[in-house]
């Protein structure tokens, strides 16, 4: 036991360095675990809330597309009528 004490006294800088390294590695590991947990929580929230949001957005887009398709069809019909009227006048 006395040999161990004397070795620690002689190599105290090394012992302090190793302890500091151990603390730094433990702190880094704890930070990585905390980050992973936060990230997983965010992903879970995005998956649950995001699904509802995405479905609502897709429905709104479908409605807009339907309105645009109706307008396109109406415009095509108008253009066709104008062309028919123009062709009647030429004959």
C-alpha positions, -999 to 999 in steps of 0.1 A, spaced: 0 0 0 28 24 8 44 16 -26 12 26 -43 10 59 -23 46 67 -31 40 59 -69 9 81 -69 29 109 -53 57 106 -78 34 104 -107 6 128 -95 6 147 -128 0 115 -147 -27 105 -123 -44 139 -126 -42 138 -164 -57 103 -165 -85 114 -142 -92 145 -163 -92 124 -194 -117 100 -178 -139 129 -168 -137 144 -203 -145 111 -220 -175 105 -196 -187 141 -202 -184 136 -240 -203 103 -238 -230 119 -217 -233 148 -241 -236 124 -271 -263 104 -253 -282 135 -244 -280 148 -280 -292 114 -294 -321 114 -270 -331 150 -280 -327 141 -317 -348 110 -314 -375 130 -295 -375 156 -322 -378 129 -349 -406 113 -331 -425 146 -327 -420 154 -364 -432 120 -373 -464 122 -353 -472 159 -358 -457 161 -393 -479 133 -406 -510 153 -398 -495 185 -411 -484 168 -444 -518 152 -449 -535 186 -444 -510 203 -468 -515 176 -494 -553 180 -492 -549 218 -497 -527 212 -527 -552 187 -542 -579 214 -538 -557 240 -555 -549 216 -584 -586 208 -588 -594 245 -591 -565 251 -615 -577 221 -637 -612 236 -638 -598 270 -648 -577 254 -675 -607 235 -689 -628 267 -689 -600 286 -706 -596 258 -732 -633 259 -739 -632 297 -743 -602 295 -766 -620 269 -787 -651 291 -790 -630 320 -800 -612 299 -826 -645 286 -840 -659 321 -842 -628 333 -860 -629 304 -884 -667 310 -892 -659 346 -901 -631 335 -925 -654 312 -945 
